[in-house]
Amino acid sequence: MNNQTVAPPTGSLRLEARDPRLRLLKRAVNGLIYASVLLGIALLAQLYVLMVPSWLFYSILVGWVLYLLVAVAVATGREKAYPPALVLSIASLTVSLPQPEHYSLADGGLKLASLTFISGSLLQIGVVVLTTSFLILSRKESCARVISVRQ
């Protein structure tokens, strides 16, 4: 048997991380993505009860469905799901953070709506930071594998 490390095939659907830090980081990213989907359900329920304009409700619903598809892809081990998760998180923050109405919720005290906004923002920031770190580290590990196979 050959003891050389073999690089995953190009376009591989799964990344089998050998570095324990990378595995831990991947689990953390996955958890934040799943938590974002769950929190999205709470957000949609709150928006439905508040009777926001239908265009707003449906646009958030579309974003949630996209996030759900990313979470399913992550759960099935598809490596290509992480960049869309990053894009969706950045888009969520870009749309949500500039809204003055969201900050007025926090001024009213800790209520369900303000907790949803705060926790959702923190989740999205976590997804951005950890997913970026994961993608960089997994790229480094992938390059190291290729180099070790060539030697």
N, CA, C and O atoms as a GROMACS GRO file, in nm:
protein
  604
    1MET      N    1   0.083  -0.119   0.000
    1MET     CA    2   0.000   0.000   0.000
    1MET      C    3   0.087   0.125   0.000
    1MET      O    4   0.194   0.128   0.059
    2ASN      N    5   0.039   0.224  -0.066
    2ASN     CA    6   0.108   0.351  -0.076
    2ASN      C    7   0.062   0.442   0.037
    2ASN      O    8  -0.058   0.454   0.061
    3ASN      N    9   0.153   0.505   0.107
    3ASN     CA   10   0.119   0.592   0.219
    3ASN      C   11   0.104   0.738   0.178
    3ASN      O   12   0.089   0.824   0.265
    4GLN      N   13   0.109   0.767   0.050
    4GLN     CA   14   0.098   0.905   0.004
    4GLN      C   15  -0.046   0.953   0.018
    4GLN      O   16  -0.140   0.876   0.004
    5THR      N   17  -0.060   1.083   0.046
    5THR     CA   18  -0.191   1.144   0.053
    5THR      C   19  -0.241   1.168  -0.089
    5THR      O   20  -0.165   1.212  -0.175
    6VAL      N   21  -0.367   1.139  -0.112
    6VAL     CA   22  -0.424   1.158  -0.244
    6VAL      C   23  -0.517   1.278  -0.240
    6VAL      O   24  -0.601   1.289  -0.150
    7ALA      N   25  -0.501   1.366  -0.335
    7ALA     CA   26  -0.586   1.485  -0.342
    7ALA      C   27  -0.725   1.443  -0.387
    7ALA      O   28  -0.740   1.351  -0.468
    8PRO      N   29  -0.829   1.511  -0.335
    8PRO     CA   30  -0.963   1.480  -0.379
    8PRO      C   31  -0.980   1.516  -0.525
    8PRO      O   32  -0.916   1.609  -0.574
    9PRO      N   33  -1.066   1.444  -0.597
    9PRO     CA   34  -1.086   1.476  -0.738
    9PRO      C   35  -1.141   1.617  -0.754
    9PRO      O   36  -1.211   1.668  -0.667
   10THR      N   37  -1.108   1.679  -0.866
   10THR     CA   38  -1.157   1.812  -0.894
   10THR      C   39  -1.309   1.809  -0.898
   10THR      O   40  -1.369   1.720  -0.958
   11GLY      N   41  -1.371   1.910  -0.834
   11GLY     CA   42  -1.516   1.915  -0.831
   11GLY      C   43  -1.575   1.820  -0.728
   11GLY      O   44  -1.695   1.790  -0.734
   12SER      N   45  -1.495   1.773  -0.634
   12SER     CA   46  -1.542   1.681  -0.531
   12SER      C   47  -1.654   1.744  -0.451
   12SER      O   48  -1.650   1.863  -0.419
   13LEU      N   49  -1.756   1.665  -0.420
   13LEU     CA   50  -1.869   1.714  -0.343
   13LEU      C   51  -1.839   1.720  -0.195
   13LEU      O   52  -1.904   1.794  -0.122
   14ARG      N   53  -1.742   1.645  -0.147
   14ARG     CA   54  -1.712   1.639  -0.005
   14ARG      C   55  -1.566   1.674   0.021
   14ARG      O   56  -1.477   1.646  -0.059
   15LEU      N   57  -1.547   1.737   0.135
   15LEU     CA   58  -1.412   1.765   0.180
   15LEU      C   59  -1.392   1.685   0.308
   15LEU      O   60  -1.458   1.710   0.409
   16GLU      N   61  -1.302   1.592   0.305
   16GLU     CA   62  -1.270   1.515   0.424
   16GLU      C   63  -1.150   1.581   0.489
   16GLU      O   64  -1.036   1.557   0.448
   17ALA      N   65  -1.174   1.662   0.588
   17ALA     CA   66  -1.068   1.739   0.651
   17ALA      C   67  -0.985   1.650   0.742
   17ALA      O   68  -1.038   1.574   0.823
   18ARG      N   69  -0.854   1.661   0.726
   18ARG     CA   70  -0.763   1.587   0.813
   18ARG      C   71  -0.724   1.672   0.933
   18ARG      O   72  -0.688   1.618   1.037
   19ASP      N   73  -0.731   1.800   0.920
   19ASP     CA   74  -0.696   1.891   1.028
   19ASP      C   75  -0.815   1.900   1.124
   19ASP      O   76  -0.925   1.937   1.083
   20PRO      N   77  -0.795   1.867   1.253
   20PRO     CA   78  -0.906   1.873   1.349
   20PRO      C   79  -0.964   2.014   1.363
   20PRO      O   80  -1.084   2.029   1.386
   21ARG      N   81  -0.880   2.116   1.349
   21ARG     CA   82  -0.930   2.254   1.355
   21ARG      C   83  -1.029   2.281   1.243
   21ARG      O   84  -1.130   2.349   1.262
   22LEU      N   85  -0.999   2.227   1.124
   22LEU     CA   86  -1.086   2.248   1.009
   22LEU      C   87  -1.218   2.174   1.028
   22LEU      O   88  -1.324   2.226   0.992
   23ARG      N   89  -1.211   2.054   1.083
   23ARG     CA   90  -1.335   1.980   1.110
   23ARG      C   91  -1.423   2.053   1.211
   23ARG      O   92  -1.544   2.062   1.193
   24LEU      N   93  -1.361   2.106   1.316
   24LEU     CA   94  -1.434   2.181   1.418
   24LEU      C   95  -1.495   2.307   1.360
   24LEU      O   96  -1.610   2.341   1.388
   25LEU      N   97  -1.418   2.376   1.278
   25LEU     CA   98  -1.466   2.498   1.214
   25LEU      C   99  -1.583   2.467   1.121
   25LEU      O  100  -1.680   2.543   1.115
   26LYS      N  101  -1.574   2.357   1.049
   26LYS     CA  102  -1.682   2.317   0.959
   26LYS      C  103  -1.809   2.287   1.038
   26LYS      O  104  -1.919   2.326   0.997
   27ARG      N  105  -1.795   2.218   1.151
   27ARG     CA  106  -1.912   2.191   1.236
   27ARG      C  107  -1.975   2.319   1.288
   27ARG      O  108  -2.097   2.332   1.293
   28ALA      N  109  -1.890   2.414   1.326
   28ALA     CA  110  -1.941   2.542   1.377
   28ALA      C  111  -2.015   2.619   1.268
   28ALA      O  112  -2.122   2.674   1.292
   29VAL      N  113  -1.958   2.622   1.148
   29VAL     CA  114  -2.023   2.690   1.036
   29VAL      C  115  -2.158   2.623   1.006
   29VAL      O  116  -2.259   2.691   0.988
   30ASN      N  117  -2.158   2.491   1.001
   30ASN     CA  118  -2.282   2.419   0.975
   30ASN      C  119  -2.388   2.452   1.081
   30ASN      O  120  -2.504   2.476   1.048
   31GLY      N  121  -2.346   2.454   1.207
   31GLY     CA  122  -2.440   2.486   1.314
   31GLY      C  123  -2.500   2.625   1.300
   31GLY      O  124  -2.619   2.645   1.323
   32LEU      N  125  -2.416   2.722   1.263
   32LEU     CA  126  -2.466   2.858   1.244
   32LEU      C  127  -2.562   2.866   1.124
   32LEU      O  128  -2.660   2.940   1.129
   33ILE      N  129  -2.534   2.792   1.020
   33ILE     CA  130  -2.624   2.790   0.904
   33ILE      C  131  -2.759   2.729   0.943
   33ILE      O  132  -2.864   2.782   0.907
   34TYR      N  133  -2.755   2.618   1.016
   34TYR     CA  134  -2.880   2.556   1.060
   34TYR      C  135  -2.957   2.648   1.155
   34TYR      O  136  -3.079   2.660   1.145
   35ALA      N  137  -2.886   2.714   1.246
   35ALA     CA  138  -2.950   2.806   1.340
   35ALA      C  139  -3.014   2.924   1.265
   35ALA      O  140  -3.120   2.972   1.304
   36SER      N  141  -2.949   2.969   1.158
   36SER     CA  142  -3.005   3.078   1.078
   36SER      C  143  -3.137   3.038   1.014
   36SER      O  144  -3.230   3.117   1.006
   37VAL      N  145  -3.143   2.914   0.967
   37VAL     CA  146  -3.267   2.865   0.907
   37VAL      C  147  -3.378   2.860   1.012
   37VAL      O  148  -3.492   2.900   0.986
   38LEU      N  149  -3.345   2.809   1.130
   38LEU     CA  150  -3.445   2.802   1.237
   38LEU      C  151  -3.491   2.940   1.282
   38LEU      O  152  -3.610   2.963   1.304
   39LEU      N  153  -3.397   3.032   1.295
   39LEU     CA  154  -3.433   3.168   1.334
   39LEU      C  155  -3.516   3.235   1.225
   39LEU      O  156  -3.602   3.319   1.253
   40GLY      N  157  -3.490   3.198   1.100
   40GLY     CA  158  -3.570   3.250   0.988
   40GLY      C  159  -3.716   3.212   0.999
   40GLY      O  160  -3.803   3.290   0.960
   41ILE      N  161  -3.744   3.094   1.052
   41ILE     CA  162  -3.883   3.054   1.074
   41ILE      C  163  -3.949   3.147   1.174
   41ILE      O  164  -4.062   3.191   1.154
   42ALA      N  165  -3.878   3.177   1.282
   42ALA     CA  166  -3.932   3.269   1.383
   42ALA      C  167  -3.954   3.408   1.324
   42ALA      O  168  -4.055   3.473   1.352
   43LEU      N  169  -3.860   3.453   1.241
   43LEU     CA  170  -3.874   3.583   1.178
   43LEU      C  171  -3.996   3.587   1.086
   43LEU      O  172  -4.073   3.682   1.089
   44LEU      N  173  -4.012   3.484   1.006
   44LEU     CA  174  -4.127   3.480   0.914
   44LEU      C  175  -4.259   3.479   0.991
   44LEU      O  176  -4.355   3.544   0.951
   45ALA      N  177  -4.263   3.405   1.100
   45ALA     CA  178  -4.385   3.402   1.182
   45ALA      C  179  -4.415   3.540   1.240
   45ALA      O  180  -4.530   3.584   1.240
   46GLN      N  181  -4.312   3.608   1.288
   46GLN     CA  182  -4.332   3.742   1.343
   46GLN      C  183  -4.378   3.841   1.236
   46GLN      O  184  -4.466   3.923   1.260
   47LEU      N  185  -4.318   3.832   1.118
   47LEU     CA  186  -4.358   3.922   1.010
   47LEU      C  187  -4.501   3.895   0.964
   47LEU      O  188  -4.574   3.988   0.930
   48TYR      N  189  -4.540   3.770   0.965
   48TYR     CA  190  -4.677   3.734   0.925
   48TYR      C  191  -4.777   3.792   1.024
   48TYR      O  192  -4.880   3.847   0.985
   49VAL      N  193  -4.746   3.781   1.153
   49VAL     CA  194  -4.834   3.834   1.257
   49VAL      C  195  -4.842   3.986   1.250
   49VAL      O  196  -4.948   4.044   1.270
   50LEU      N  197  -4.729   4.050   1.222
   50LEU     CA  198  -4.725   4.196   1.213
   50LEU      C  199  -4.794   4.249   1.087
   50LEU      O  200  -4.819   4.368   1.074
   51MET      N  201  -4.822   4.161   0.995
   51MET     CA  202  -4.887   4.197   0.869
   51MET      C  203  -4.808   4.303   0.794
   51MET      O  204  -4.860   4.408   0.755
   52VAL      N  205  -4.679   4.274   0.774
   52VAL     CA  206  -4.594   4.363   0.695
   52VAL      C  207  -4.643   4.359   0.550
   52VAL      O  208  -4.719   4.269   0.514
   53PRO      N  209  -4.602   4.453   0.468
   53PRO     CA  210  -4.643   4.449   0.327
   53PRO      C  211  -4.607   4.314   0.263
   53PRO      O  212  -4.503   4.256   0.294
   54SER      N  213  -4.693   4.268   0.176
   54SER     CA  214  -4.673   4.134   0.118
   54SER      C  215  -4.542   4.123   0.041
   54SER      O  216  -4.478   4.018   0.044
   55TRP      N  217  -4.501   4.230  -0.029
   55TRP     CA  218  -4.374   4.225  -0.103
   55TRP      C  219  -4.257   4.201  -0.009
   55TRP      O  220  -4.163   4.131  -0.045
   56LEU      N  221  -4.262   4.260   0.111
   56LEU     CA  222  -4.155   4.241   0.208
   56LEU      C  223  -4.156   4.098   0.262
   56LEU      O  224  -4.051   4.034   0.272
   57PHE      N  225  -4.274   4.051   0.296
   57PHE     CA  226  -4.285   3.915   0.349
   57PHE      C  227  -4.234   3.813   0.247
   57PHE      O  228  -4.156   3.724   0.281
   58TYR      N  229  -4.278   3.827   0.123
   58TYR     CA  230  -4.238   3.729   0.021
   58TYR      C  231  -4.090   3.740  -0.017
   58TYR      O  232  -4.027   3.639  -0.049
   59SER      N  233  -4.035   3.860  -0.013
   59SER     CA  234  -3.892   3.871  -0.043
   59SER      C  235  -3.809   3.805   0.068
   59SER      O  236  -3.708   3.741   0.039
   60ILE      N  237  -3.851   3.819   0.192
   60ILE     CA  238  -3.781   3.752   0.302
   60ILE      C  239  -3.804   3.601   0.295
   60ILE      O  240  -3.714   3.523   0.326
   61LEU      N  241  -3.922   3.561   0.255
   61LEU     CA  242  -3.950   3.418   0.238
   61LEU      C  243  -3.860   3.357   0.130
   61LEU      O  244  -3.809   3.246   0.147
   62VAL      N  245  -3.841   3.427   0.020
   62VAL     CA  246  -3.751   3.379  -0.086
   62VAL      C  247  -3.609   3.365  -0.033
   62VAL      O  248  -3.542   3.265  -0.060
   63GLY      N  249  -3.562   3.464   0.042
   63GLY     CA  250  -3.430   3.456   0.101
   63GLY      C  251  -3.418   3.339   0.197
   63GLY      O  252  -3.315   3.271   0.200
   64TRP      N  253  -3.523   3.314   0.275
   64TRP     CA  254  -3.521   3.202   0.368
   64TRP      C  255  -3.517   3.069   0.292
   64TRP      O  256  -3.445   2.977   0.332
   65VAL      N  257  -3.594   3.058   0.184
   65VAL     CA  258  -3.593   2.934   0.104
   65VAL      C  259  -3.453   2.911   0.046
   65VAL      O  260  -3.406   2.798   0.043
   66LEU      N  261  -3.388   3.016   0.000
   66LEU     CA  262  -3.251   3.002  -0.051
   66LEU      C  263  -3.158   2.954   0.060
   66LEU      O  264  -3.073   2.868   0.038
   67TYR      N  265  -3.174   3.011   0.178
   67TYR     CA  266  -3.092   2.969   0.293
   67TYR      C  267  -3.121   2.824   0.328
   67TYR      O  268  -3.030   2.749   0.364
   68LEU      N  269  -3.247   2.783   0.320
   68LEU     CA  270  -3.285   2.644   0.346
   68LEU      C  271  -3.218   2.550   0.245
   68LEU      O  272  -3.170   2.443   0.283
   69LEU      N  273  -3.216   2.589   0.119
   69LEU     CA  274  -3.149   2.508   0.017
   69LEU      C  275  -2.999   2.495   0.045
   69LEU      O  276  -2.941   2.388   0.027
   70VAL      N  277  -2.938   2.604   0.090
   70VAL     CA  278  -2.797   2.599   0.128
   70VAL      C  279  -2.777   2.505   0.246
   70VAL      O  280  -2.683   2.426   0.248
   71ALA      N  281  -2.866   2.512   0.345
   71ALA     CA  282  -2.855   2.425   0.463
   71ALA      C  283  -2.869   2.278   0.425
   71ALA      O  284  -2.800   2.193   0.480
   72VAL      N  285  -2.958   2.248   0.332
   72VAL     CA  286  -2.974   2.110   0.285
   72VAL      C  287  -2.847   2.066   0.213
   72VAL      O  288  -2.800   1.953   0.232
   73ALA      N  289  -2.791   2.153   0.132
   73ALA     CA  290  -2.667   2.119   0.061
   73ALA      C  291  -2.552   2.098   0.159
   73ALA      O  292  -2.471   2.008   0.141
   74VAL      N  293  -2.545   2.180   0.262
   74VAL     CA  294  -2.442   2.165   0.365
   74VAL      C  295  -2.462   2.032   0.438
   74VAL      O  296  -2.366   1.959   0.464
   75ALA      N  297  -2.586   2.001   0.471
   75ALA     CA  298  -2.616   1.877   0.544
   75ALA      C  299  -2.582   1.753   0.463
   75ALA      O  300  -2.550   1.648   0.519
   76THR      N  301  -2.588   1.764   0.332
   76THR     CA  302  -2.555   1.650   0.246
   76THR      C  303  -2.407   1.649   0.206
   76THR      O  304  -2.364   1.566   0.126
   77GLY      N  305  -2.330   1.742   0.263
   77GLY     CA  306  -2.185   1.741   0.243
   77GLY      C  307  -2.136   1.809   0.117
   77GLY      O  308  -2.024   1.784   0.074
   78ARG      N  309  -2.216   1.891   0.058
   78ARG     CA  310  -2.174   1.959  -0.065
   78ARG      C  311  -2.087   2.080  -0.032
   78ARG      O  312  -2.134   2.178   0.027
   79GLU      N  313  -1.963   2.072  -0.070
   79GLU     CA  314  -1.865   2.176  -0.040
   79GLU      C  315  -1.900   2.308  -0.107
   79GLU      O  316  -1.868   2.415  -0.055
   80LYS      N  317  -1.965   2.302  -0.221
   80LYS     CA  318  -1.996   2.423  -0.297
   80LYS      C  319  -2.109   2.505  -0.234
   80LYS      O  320  -2.145   2.610  -0.287
   81ALA      N  321  -2.165   2.459  -0.123
   81ALA     CA  322  -2.273   2.532  -0.057
   81ALA      C  323  -2.222   2.646   0.031
   81ALA      O  324  -2.298   2.736   0.066
   82TYR      N  325  -2.095   2.644   0.066
   82TYR     CA  326  -2.043   2.745   0.158
   82TYR      C  327  -2.032   2.885   0.098
   82TYR      O  328  -2.067   2.981   0.167
   83PRO      N  329  -1.985   2.902  -0.025
   83PRO     CA  330  -1.985   3.038  -0.081
   83PRO      C  331  -2.125   3.101  -0.091
   83PRO      O  332  -2.139   3.219  -0.059
   84PRO      N  333  -2.228   3.026  -0.134
   84PRO     CA  334  -2.362   3.087  -0.132
   84PRO      C  335  -2.410   3.123   0.009
   84PRO      O  336  -2.481   3.222   0.027
   85ALA      N  337  -2.371   3.043   0.108
   85ALA     CA  338  -2.406   3.077   0.246
   85ALA      C  339  -2.343   3.210   0.285
   85ALA      O  340  -2.406   3.293   0.351
   86LEU      N  341  -2.220   3.230   0.244
   86LEU     CA  342  -2.150   3.355   0.271
   86LEU      C  343  -2.220   3.472   0.203
   86LEU      O  344  -2.240   3.577   0.263
   87VAL      N  345  -2.258   3.453   0.077
   87VAL     CA  346  -2.326   3.559   0.002
   87VAL      C  347  -2.461   3.592   0.065
   87VAL      O  348  -2.496   3.709   0.080
   88LEU      N  349  -2.537   3.490   0.103
   88LEU     CA  350  -2.668   3.514   0.166
   88LEU      C  351  -2.654   3.586   0.300
   88LEU      O  352  -2.736   3.672   0.332
   89SER      N  353  -2.552   3.552   0.377
   89SER     CA  354  -2.530   3.620   0.505
   89SER      C  355  -2.494   3.766   0.485
   89SER      O  356  -2.545   3.854   0.555
   90ILE      N  357  -2.407   3.791   0.390
   90ILE     CA  358  -2.369   3.930   0.362
   90ILE      C  359  -2.490   4.008   0.311
   90ILE      O  360  -2.511   4.124   0.350
   91ALA      N  361  -2.570   3.947   0.225
   91ALA     CA  362  -2.691   4.013   0.175
   91ALA      C  363  -2.788   4.042   0.288
   91ALA      O  364  -2.848   4.150   0.293
   92SER      N  365  -2.805   3.947   0.379
   92SER     CA  366  -2.896   3.968   0.493
   92SER      C  367  -2.850   4.086   0.577
   92SER      O  368  -2.930   4.171   0.616
   93LEU      N  369  -2.721   4.091   0.606
   93LEU     CA  370  -2.669   4.201   0.687
   93LEU      C  371  -2.680   4.334   0.613
   93LEU      O  372  -2.711   4.437   0.673
   94THR      N  373  -2.652   4.332   0.484
   94THR     CA  374  -2.658   4.454   0.403
   94THR      C  375  -2.798   4.512   0.399
   94THR      O  376  -2.816   4.634   0.400
   95VAL      N  377  -2.898   4.426   0.394
   95VAL     CA  378  -3.036   4.472   0.388
   95VAL      C  379  -3.087   4.509   0.528
   95VAL      O  380  -3.159   4.608   0.543
   96SER      N  381  -3.050   4.433   0.628
   96SER     CA  382  -3.107   4.448   0.761
   96SER      C  383  -3.044   4.559   0.845
   96SER      O  384  -3.115   4.638   0.906
   97LEU      N  385  -2.912   4.564   0.849
   97LEU     CA  386  -2.845   4.657   0.940
   97LEU      C  387  -2.873   4.805   0.914
   97LEU      O  388  -2.882   4.880   1.011
   98PRO      N  389  -2.887   4.851   0.790
   98PRO     CA  390  -2.911   4.995   0.770
   98PRO      C  391  -3.053   5.042   0.806
   98PRO      O  392  -3.079   5.162   0.807
   99GLN      N  393  -3.144   4.951   0.836
   99GLN     CA  394  -3.283   4.989   0.861
   99GLN      C  395  -3.301   5.050   1.000
   99GLN      O  396  -3.279   4.982   1.100
  100PRO      N  397  -3.340   5.177   1.007
  100PRO     CA  398  -3.358   5.242   1.138
  100PRO      C  399  -3.470   5.177   1.220
  100PRO      O  400  -3.468   5.182   1.343
  101GLU      N  401  -3.568   5.118   1.152
  101GLU     CA  402  -3.679   5.054   1.224
  101GLU      C  403  -3.628   4.940   1.311
  101GLU      O  404  -3.683   4.914   1.419
  102HIS      N  405  -3.524   4.872   1.265
  102HIS     CA  406  -3.470   4.760   1.342
  102HIS      C  407  -3.407   4.808   1.472
  102HIS      O  408  -3.414   4.739   1.574
  103TYR      N  409  -3.346   4.923   1.469
  103TYR     CA  410  -3.283   4.976   1.589
  103TYR      C  411  -3.387   5.032   1.686
  103TYR      O  412  -3.366   5.032   1.807
  104SER      N  413  -3.498   5.080   1.632
  104SER     CA  414  -3.603   5.129   1.721
  104SER      C  415  -3.665   5.013   1.800
  104SER      O  416  -3.718   5.033   1.909
  105LEU      N  417  -3.658   4.891   1.745
  105LEU     CA  418  -3.705   4.774   1.820
  105LEU      C  419  -3.621   4.754   1.946
  105LEU      O  420  -3.674   4.724   2.053
  106ALA      N  421  -3.491   4.771   1.931
  106ALA     CA  422  -3.401   4.753   2.046
  106ALA      C  423  -3.420   4.864   2.149
  106ALA      O  424  -3.404   4.840   2.269
  107ASP      N  425  -3.456   4.985   2.105
  107ASP     CA  426  -3.479   5.094   2.198
  107ASP      C  427  -3.600   5.067   2.287
  107ASP      O  428  -3.608   5.116   2.399
  108GLY      N  429  -3.694   4.988   2.237
  108GLY     CA  430  -3.815   4.956   2.312
  108GLY      C  431  -3.794   4.849   2.417
  108GLY      O  432  -3.889   4.810   2.485
  109GLY      N  433  -3.674   4.800   2.432
  109GLY     CA  434  -3.646   4.696   2.530
  109GLY      C  435  -3.632   4.561   2.464
  109GLY      O  436  -3.653   4.545   2.343
  110LEU      N  437  -3.597   4.464   2.546
  110LEU     CA  438  -3.578   4.329   2.493
  110LEU      C  439  -3.712   4.259   2.477
  110LEU      O  440  -3.767   4.203   2.572
  111LYS      N  441  -3.762   4.264   2.358
  111LYS     CA  442  -3.885   4.194   2.322
  111LYS      C  443  -3.848   4.090   2.217
  111LYS      O  444  -3.733   4.084   2.173
  112LEU      N  445  -3.944   4.010   2.178
  112LEU     CA  446  -3.917   3.903   2.083
  112LEU      C  447  -3.861   3.958   1.952
  112LEU      O  448  -3.767   3.901   1.896
  113ALA      N  449  -3.917   4.068   1.902
  113ALA     CA  450  -3.870   4.125   1.775
  113ALA      C  451  -3.725   4.174   1.787
  113ALA      O  452  -3.644   4.150   1.697
  114SER      N  453  -3.692   4.242   1.896
  114SER     CA  454  -3.555   4.291   1.911
  114SER      C  455  -3.458   4.176   1.932
  114SER      O  456  -3.346   4.180   1.881
  115LEU      N  457  -3.500   4.073   2.006
  115LEU     CA  458  -3.414   3.956   2.023
  115LEU      C  459  -3.390   3.885   1.891
  115LEU      O  460  -3.280   3.835   1.865
  116THR      N  461  -3.492   3.879   1.807
  116THR     CA  462  -3.477   3.816   1.676
  116THR      C  463  -3.379   3.895   1.591
  116THR      O  464  -3.294   3.837   1.524
  117PHE      N  465  -3.391   4.027   1.592
  117PHE     CA  466  -3.299   4.111   1.514
  117PHE      C  467  -3.156   4.097   1.563
  117PHE      O  468  -3.064   4.078   1.483
  118ILE      N  469  -3.136   4.106   1.694
  118ILE     CA  470  -3.001   4.099   1.750
  118ILE      C  471  -2.940   3.962   1.725
  118ILE      O  472  -2.826   3.951   1.679
  119SER      N  473  -3.014   3.857   1.757
  119SER     CA  474  -2.958   3.722   1.738
  119SER      C  475  -2.937   3.690   1.591
  119SER      O  476  -2.840   3.623   1.555
  120GLY      N  477  -3.027   3.736   1.506
  120GLY     CA  478  -3.010   3.714   1.362
  120GLY      C  479  -2.887   3.785   1.308
  120GLY      O  480  -2.813   3.729   1.227
  121SER      N  481  -2.865   3.907   1.352
  121SER     CA  482  -2.747   3.982   1.308
  121SER      C  483  -2.619   3.915   1.356
  121SER      O  484  -2.523   3.901   1.281
  122LEU      N  485  -2.619   3.872   1.483
  122LEU     CA  486  -2.500   3.804   1.537
  122LEU      C  487  -2.475   3.672   1.465
  122LEU      O  488  -2.360   3.637   1.437
  123LEU      N  489  -2.582   3.598   1.434
  123LEU     CA  490  -2.567   3.473   1.358
  123LEU      C  491  -2.506   3.499   1.222
  123LEU      O  492  -2.415   3.428   1.180
  124GLN      N  493  -2.555   3.600   1.153
  124GLN     CA  494  -2.504   3.629   1.018
  124GLN      C  495  -2.359   3.676   1.022
  124GLN      O  496  -2.280   3.640   0.935
  125ILE      N  497  -2.324   3.754   1.123
  125ILE     CA  498  -2.183   3.795   1.138
  125ILE      C  499  -2.098   3.671   1.163
  125ILE      O  500  -1.989   3.658   1.108
  126GLY      N  501  -2.148   3.581   1.248
  126GLY     CA  502  -2.075   3.456   1.274
  126GLY      C  503  -2.058   3.373   1.149
  126GLY      O  504  -1.951   3.317   1.125
  127VAL      N  505  -2.164   3.364   1.067
  127VAL     CA  506  -2.154   3.288   0.942
  127VAL      C  507  -2.050   3.352   0.850
  127VAL      O  508  -1.971   3.281   0.789
  128VAL      N  509  -2.050   3.483   0.841
  128VAL     CA  510  -1.953   3.551   0.754
  128VAL      C  511  -1.810   3.524   0.800
  128VAL      O  512  -1.725   3.486   0.720
  129VAL      N  513  -1.784   3.542   0.929
  129VAL     CA  514  -1.648   3.526   0.981
  129VAL      C  515  -1.603   3.381   0.973
  129VAL      O  516  -1.494   3.352   0.923
  130LEU      N  517  -1.686   3.289   1.023
  130LEU     CA  518  -1.644   3.148   1.027
  130LEU      C  519  -1.640   3.084   0.889
  130LEU      O  520  -1.553   3.001   0.861
  131THR      N  521  -1.734   3.120   0.802
  131THR     CA  522  -1.733   3.063   0.667
  131THR      C  523  -1.611   3.112   0.590
  131THR      O  524  -1.547   3.034   0.518
  132THR      N  525  -1.579   3.239   0.604
  132THR     CA  526  -1.459   3.292   0.539
  132THR      C  527  -1.335   3.219   0.589
  132THR      O  528  -1.249   3.178   0.511
  133SER      N  529  -1.326   3.202   0.721
  133SER     CA  530  -1.212   3.130   0.780
  133SER      C  531  -1.208   2.986   0.730
  133SER      O  532  -1.101   2.935   0.695
  134PHE      N  533  -1.323   2.921   0.726
  134PHE     CA  534  -1.330   2.783   0.680
  134PHE      C  535  -1.286   2.770   0.535
  134PHE      O  536  -1.209   2.681   0.501
  135LEU      N  537  -1.335   2.859   0.450
  135LEU     CA  538  -1.299   2.853   0.309
  135LEU      C  539  -1.149   2.876   0.288
  135LEU      O  540  -1.087   2.810   0.205
  136ILE      N  541  -1.092   2.968   0.363
  136ILE     CA  542  -0.948   2.994   0.350
  136ILE      C  543  -0.868   2.874   0.398
  136ILE      O  544  -0.776   2.830   0.329
  137LEU      N  545  -0.903   2.820   0.515
  137LEU     CA  546  -0.829   2.705   0.568
  137LEU      C  547  -0.846   2.580   0.481
  137LEU      O  548  -0.750   2.506   0.460
  138SER      N  549  -0.966   2.558   0.429
  138SER     CA  550  -0.986   2.441   0.345
  138SER      C  551  -0.911   2.455   0.213
  138SER      O  552  -0.865   2.356   0.156
  139ARG      N  553  -0.900   2.577   0.164
  139ARG     CA  554  -0.822   2.602   0.042
  139ARG      C  555  -0.674   2.573   0.068
  139ARG      O  556  -0.607   2.512  -0.016
  140LYS      N  557  -0.625   2.617   0.184
  140LYS     CA  558  -0.484   2.591   0.218
  140LYS      C  559  -0.460   2.441   0.231
  140LYS      O  560  -0.358   2.391   0.183
  141GLU      N  561  -0.553   2.369   0.294
  141GLU     CA  562  -0.536   2.225   0.310
  141GLU      C  563  -0.540   2.155   0.175
  141GLU      O  564  -0.463   2.062   0.150
  142SER      N  565  -0.629   2.199   0.088
  142SER     CA  566  -0.639   2.141  -0.045
  142SER      C  567  -0.511   2.163  -0.124
  142SER      O  568  -0.462   2.072  -0.191
  143CYS      N  569  -0.455   2.283  -0.116
  143CYS     CA  570  -0.329   2.312  -0.185
  143CYS      C  571  -0.216   2.228  -0.128
  143CYS      O  572  -0.130   2.181  -0.202
  144ALA      N  573  -0.214   2.210   0.004
  144ALA     CA  574  -0.109   2.130   0.067
  144ALA      C  575  -0.118   1.985   0.022
  144ALA      O  576  -0.016   1.919   0.005
  145ARG      N  577  -0.241   1.934   0.004
  145ARG     CA  578  -0.258   1.797  -0.045
  145ARG      C  579  -0.204   1.781  -0.185
  145ARG      O  580  -0.135   1.684  -0.215
  146VAL      N  581  -0.235   1.876  -0.269
  146VAL     CA  582  -0.190   1.871  -0.408
  146VAL      C  583  -0.038   1.874  -0.414
  146VAL      O  584   0.024   1.800  -0.490
  147ILE      N  585   0.023   1.960  -0.334
  147ILE     CA  586   0.169   1.971  -0.330
  147ILE      C  587   0.231   1.839  -0.282
  147ILE      O  588   0.331   1.794  -0.337
  148SER      N  589   0.171   1.778  -0.178
  148SER     CA  590   0.228   1.653  -0.125
  148SER      C  591   0.214   1.539  -0.224
  148SER      O  592   0.297   1.448  -0.224
  149VAL      N  593   0.111   1.539  -0.308
  149VAL     CA  594   0.095   1.434  -0.409
  149VAL      C  595   0.197   1.452  -0.520
  149VAL      O  596   0.247   1.353  -0.574
  150ARG      N  597   0.228   1.575  -0.555
  150ARG     CA  598   0.323   1.602  -0.663
  150ARG      C  599   0.466   1.568  -0.624
  150ARG      O  600   0.549   1.543  -0.711
  151GLN      N  601   0.495   1.568  -0.496
  151GLN     CA  602   0.634   1.544  -0.451
  151GLN      C  603   0.667   1.401  -0.450
  151GLN      O  604   0.779   1.364  -0.415
   0.00000   0.00000   0.00000
